[in-house]
Amino acid sequence: MGVPLLPSRASRDNDQGSPNSTDLVEAELRVYALARGASLLGLGTTDDRAQADWLAPLWDAIQLAGVAHPGLAFAESAETTALGGVLAPILANSPDIAAMLGSLARFHPLVGRNELVVRERPAGSGPATVSVGIRALDDGAAHPDTVDACFAMLCRTVRRLAGESAGPDQVLLRRPEPMRPAAYHRALGPVVFGQPTDVCVFGPAALRARVRQADPAVLAMLAPYAQRQLALNRTPWSAAVRAGLQEDVGADGPPRLADVARAMAVGRRTLQLRLQEEGCSFSSLVEAVQRDRALALLAEPEPTGLPVTAIARRVGFATPAALTRAVRRWTGLTPSAYRRAAGESRKRIPVAPVDRTDVRP
């Protein structure tokens, strides 16, 4: 689930992801890059849906400007209020770090949709822990500086709220160990480099750390409000996918799941899971859009209606035979028979009788 320490480019103000919204962290990162003398010429906007980590060009530009460890440097200078909205005061008024991380997991859609995953491991095989991991939009590894910035901002936030003991027990990073790792240990605490994943692990002592100056009355007021905002603003994933398919299904065939997921700024597996939770699948949505479009075109009367071969091509079927098989499955009729039946239905539409009760001879 996306945690808003680095809101994604698809985050929307109090919503689940609109490409028209402003990414506050991206804007702040651009300002930081310019202040450090980085050249952004030719970068345009980082709203590049073909790129798994849309911040990568900015990190590269900052590094070319001579900034060491750009992710850590940015996190040190950035205002953690970039979290924005109602989430920041909810975190600040959570009773302890365990509850704060739970709030990140629960309310992240209000701010962003980064592929930042919060997982809890109950006590049993070992002490209870909560891990915070990060993935790119294609479910692969995020850019190393995106990871550094996210984890450094997370560590900075929990230590500011609950003291130094609230930091993670261990931070695992994919990146190889740098020649001078001191900056990582200062920002993150105990770090192990060259690992198969990027993750912050919070142990029992950190999870029990109390948040200073937390006000339970404020939390009790804000949490229900945030939950209502989630319910009001959440667009069903199936509706969002279907709306996108309405535009993209065409002669080149339906778009791939990976392309749709990237356009929605989520990972492929995440999108599959969200659709499954709503009782549908990507393939069923593609077929529903193709069915509605094909049957609507077949219902157009001859001779103005398109021929079956043209309809098959327009709806994204490889051959007219594939369309014929699909129409048989949907209606039990061939395309030609369905077209005739639609025409007969139009002829049988009854004309409303004239009310003659007030007609006088």
C-alpha positions in Angstrom: 0.0 0.0 0.0 1.3 3.5 -0.8 2.5 5.5 2.2 2.7 9.2 1.6 6.2 10.0 2.7 6.9 10.5 -1.0 3.4 11.0 -2.6 3.2 9.6 -6.1 2.7 11.7 -9.2 -0.8 10.2 -9.3 -1.8 11.4 -5.8 -4.7 13.7 -5.6 -5.9 16.0 -2.9 -7.9 13.8 -0.7 -8.5 11.2 -3.3 -7.2 7.9 -4.8 -5.1 9.2 -7.7 -5.6 11.8 -10.3 -3.0 12.7 -12.9 -4.1 16.4 -12.6 -3.1 16.8 -9.0 0.1 18.4 -7.8 2.8 16.2 -6.2 4.1 18.4 -3.4 7.2 16.3 -2.9 8.1 16.4 -6.6 7.7 20.2 -6.6 9.8 20.5 -3.5 12.4 18.2 -5.0 12.6 20.4 -8.1 13.1 23.5 -6.0 15.8 21.6 -4.1 17.5 20.6 -7.4 17.5 24.1 -8.7 18.9 25.5 -5.4 21.8 23.1 -5.7 22.5 24.2 -9.2 21.1 21.1 -11.0 20.2 21.6 -14.7 16.6 20.5 -15.3 16.7 21.5 -19.0 15.2 18.8 -21.1 13.6 17.0 -18.2 10.2 18.5 -18.8 7.7 17.0 -16.4 8.5 13.8 -14.4 4.9 12.7 -15.0 6.2 10.1 -17.4 3.9 7.1 -17.2 6.4 4.8 -19.0 8.9 5.2 -16.2 8.7 3.0 -13.1 10.2 5.7 -10.8 9.2 9.1 -12.1 11.6 10.9 -9.8 14.7 9.2 -11.3 15.6 12.1 -13.7 15.5 14.5 -10.8 17.8 12.4 -8.7 20.2 11.9 -11.6 20.3 15.7 -12.2 21.0 16.4 -8.5 23.8 13.9 -8.5 25.3 15.4 -11.6 25.3 18.8 -9.7 27.7 17.3 -7.2 25.3 16.5 -4.3 26.5 13.4 -2.4 23.7 11.0 -1.4 20.8 13.1 -3.0 18.0 11.1 -1.3 19.5 11.6 2.2 20.4 15.3 1.5 16.9 16.0 0.3 15.2 14.3 3.2 17.4 16.3 5.6 16.2 19.6 4.1 12.6 18.7 3.3 9.7 19.7 5.5 8.0 16.6 6.8 4.8 18.6 6.6 4.9 17.6 2.9 2.8 14.8 4.2 0.0 17.3 4.1 -3.7 17.3 4.9 -5.2 15.5 7.8 -2.5 12.7 7.9 0.3 14.7 9.6 -1.8 15.6 12.7 -3.1 12.0 12.9 0.5 10.8 13.0 1.5 13.4 15.6 -1.4 12.4 17.8 -1.0 8.6 17.6 -0.3 7.1 21.0 2.8 5.2 20.0 4.9 4.2 17.0 3.0 1.0 16.3 -0.3 3.0 16.0 1.5 5.7 13.9 2.7 3.1 11.4 -0.9 1.6 11.4 -2.2 5.1 10.6 0.2 5.3 7.6 -1.1 2.0 6.3 -4.7 3.0 6.9 -4.9 6.5 5.7 -2.2 6.6 2.9 -4.8 7.0 0.1 -5.6 10.5 1.4 -2.1 11.7 0.3 -0.4 9.4 -2.2 0.0 6.0 -3.8 3.6 5.1 -3.6 4.3 1.4 -3.5 5.4 1.6 0.1 4.2 -1.5 2.0 3.6 -1.8 5.8 3.6 -5.3 7.1 3.1 -6.6 10.6 4.7 -9.9 11.9 3.0 -11.0 15.0 5.0 -12.6 17.8 5.4 -16.3 17.5 8.5 -17.3 15.5 10.2 -14.3 17.0 9.5 -10.8 18.5 6.7 -8.8 16.9 7.9 -6.4 14.2 6.5 -4.0 11.7 8.4 -3.6 8.4 8.1 -0.8 5.9 9.2 -1.6 2.4 9.2 0.2 -0.9 8.6 -0.9 -4.5 8.5 0.9 -7.8 5.3 1.2 -9.9 6.3 -1.8 -11.9 6.7 -3.9 -8.7 10.5 -3.8 -9.1 13.1 -2.0 -7.1 12.6 1.7 -6.6 15.3 4.2 -7.5 18.0 4.0 -4.7 17.6 7.7 -3.9 13.8 7.4 -3.7 14.4 4.7 -1.1 16.9 6.8 0.8 14.6 9.8 0.9 11.5 7.8 2.0 13.3 5.9 4.7 15.2 9.0 5.9 12.0 11.0 6.2 10.3 8.1 8.0 13.1 7.8 10.5 13.2 11.6 11.0 9.5 11.7 11.6 9.3 8.9 14.2 12.4 10.2 16.1 10.9 13.7 16.1 7.6 12.4 17.5 8.9 9.8 19.9 12.6 10.2 20.5 15.8 8.4 19.3 14.7 5.0 20.6 11.8 5.0 18.2 14.0 4.5 15.1 14.0 1.2 13.2 16.0 -1.7 14.6 17.5 -2.3 11.2 17.3 -0.9 7.7 18.1 -3.2 4.8 19.1 -1.6 1.5 19.6 -3.0 -2.0 22.3 -0.5 -2.8 25.9 -1.5 -2.4 27.8 -0.1 0.6 29.2 3.3 -0.2 32.8 4.2 0.5 31.6 6.6 3.3 28.5 5.1 4.9 28.4 7.4 7.9 25.7 9.6 6.4 23.4 6.5 6.2 24.0 5.5 9.8 23.3 9.0 10.9 20.0 9.3 9.0 18.7 5.7 9.3 20.5 4.0 12.2 21.8 0.4 11.8 22.0 -0.2 8.0 22.9 -3.4 6.1 23.8 -2.9 2.4 23.6 -5.2 -0.6 20.3 -6.9 0.5 17.7 -8.4 -1.8 15.0 -5.8 -0.7 14.6 -2.3 0.7 12.9 -2.4 4.1 12.9 -0.7 7.6 12.2 -3.1 10.5 10.8 -1.7 13.7 11.1 -4.0 16.7 9.1 -4.2 20.0 10.9 -1.4 21.8 10.4 1.0 18.9 6.8 0.1 18.4 6.1 0.7 22.1 7.7 4.1 22.1 5.2 6.8 23.1 4.5 9.7 20.8 5.3 12.9 22.8 2.5 15.4 23.3 0.0 13.1 21.5 -3.6 14.2 22.3 -6.1 11.3 22.2 -9.0 13.8 21.9 -7.5 15.2 18.7 -6.9 11.7 17.2 -10.5 10.7 18.1 -11.8 13.7 16.2 -9.5 13.4 13.2 -9.6 9.6 12.6 -13.4 9.4 11.8 -13.1 12.4 9.6 -10.2 10.8 7.7 -12.2 7.6 7.4 -15.2 9.5 5.9 -12.8 11.2 3.5 -11.6 7.8 2.3 -15.1 6.6 1.8 -16.3 9.7 0.0 -13.3 10.1 -2.2 -12.5 6.6 -3.2 -13.2 5.8 -6.8 -13.7 2.0 -7.3 -10.7 0.5 -8.9 -12.9 -1.3 -11.4 -14.6 1.9 -12.4 -11.3 3.6 -13.0 -9.9 0.7 -15.0 -13.1 0.5 -17.1 -13.0 4.2 -17.8 -9.4 3.9 -19.1 -10.3 0.9 -21.2 -13.2 2.8 -22.8 -10.6 5.1 -24.3 -7.9 2.6 -25.1 -9.6 -0.5 -26.5 -9.3 -0.2 -30.3 -7.8 -1.6 -33.4 -4.5 -2.4 -31.7 -6.3 -4.6 -29.2 -7.0 -4.1 -25.5 -4.1 -2.6 -23.5 -2.0 -4.9 -21.3 -2.5 -5.1 -17.6 1.0 -3.8 -17.0 0.3 -0.7 -19.1 -3.0 0.1 -17.3 -1.3 -0.4 -13.9 1.5 2.0 -14.9 -1.0 4.6 -16.1 -2.8 4.4 -12.8 0.5 4.7 -10.9 0.3 1.3 -9.1 2.0 -2.0 -9.4 0.6 -4.8 -11.6 0.0 -7.1 -8.7 -1.5 -4.3 -6.6 -4.0 -3.6 -9.3 -4.9 -7.3 -9.6 -5.4 -7.5 -5.9 -7.6 -4.4 -5.7 -9.8 -5.7 -8.6 -10.1 -9.1 -6.9 -11.3 -7.4 -3.7 -14.1 -5.8 -5.7 -15.1 -9.1 -7.2 -13.7 -8.8 -10.7 -10.6 -9.2 -12.8 -8.8 -7.2 -15.5 -9.7 -9.7 -18.2 -13.4 -9.5 -17.2 -13.4 -5.7 -17.5 -11.7 -5.8 -20.9 -14.3 -8.3 -22.1 -17.2 -6.2 -20.7 -15.9 -3.1 -22.5 -15.5 -5.1 -25.8 -18.9 -6.6 -25.4 -20.7 -3.3 -24.8 -19.0 -1.6 -27.8 -19.4 -4.6 -30.1 -23.1 -5.1 -29.4 -23.8 -1.3 -29.7 -22.1 -1.3 -33.1 -24.0 -4.4 -34.3 -27.3 -2.9 -33.2 -26.8 0.0 -35.7 -29.2 -0.6 -38.6 -28.1 -1.6 -42.1 -26.9 -0.2 -44.4 -25.5 2.5 -42.2 -24.0 0.1 -39.7 -20.4 -1.0 -40.0 -19.7 -4.5 -41.5 -18.7 -7.2 -39.1 -15.0 -7.2 -40.2 -14.8 -3.5 -39.4 -16.5 -3.9 -36.0 -14.1 -6.7 -35.1 -11.1 -4.5 -35.9 -12.5 -1.5 -34.1 -13.3 -3.4 -30.9 -9.9 -5.0 -30.8 -10.5 -8.6 -32.0 -7.7 -10.1 -34.1 -10.2 -11.6 -36.6 -13.9 -11.5 -37.5 -14.0 -15.2 -36.4 -12.9 -14.2 -32.9 -15.7 -11.6 -32.7 -18.2 -14.2 -33.9 -17.2 -16.6 -31.2 -17.5 -13.8 -28.6 -20.9 -12.7 -29.7 -22.1 -16.3 -29.7 -20.9 -16.6 -26.1 -22.6 -13.3 -25.1 -25.9 -13.7 -26.8 -26.2 -17.1 -28.3 -26.4 -15.6 -31.8 -24.0 -14.9 -34.6 -23.2 -11.2 -35.3 -25.5 -11.2 -38.4 -28.3 -12.8 -36.4 -27.9 -10.4 -33.5 -28.0 -7.4 -36.0 -31.3 -8.8 -37.5 -32.8 -9.3 -34.1 -31.9 -5.8 -33.0 -33.5 -4.5 -36.2 -36.7 -6.5 -35.5 -36.8 -5.2 -31.9 -36.7 -1.6 -33.2 -39.6 -2.4 -35.5 -41.7 -3.8 -32.7 -41.3 -0.8 -30.4 -44.9 0.0 -29.5 -46.4 3.4 -30.2 -48.1 4.9 -27.2 -51.9 4.9 -27.7 -53.7 8.2 -27.9 -55.8 9.0 -24.9 -59.3 9.7 -26.3 -61.1 10.1 -23.0 -61.6 13.8 -23.5 -62.2 13.7 -27.2 -65.8 14.9 -28.0 -67.6 13.9 -31.2 
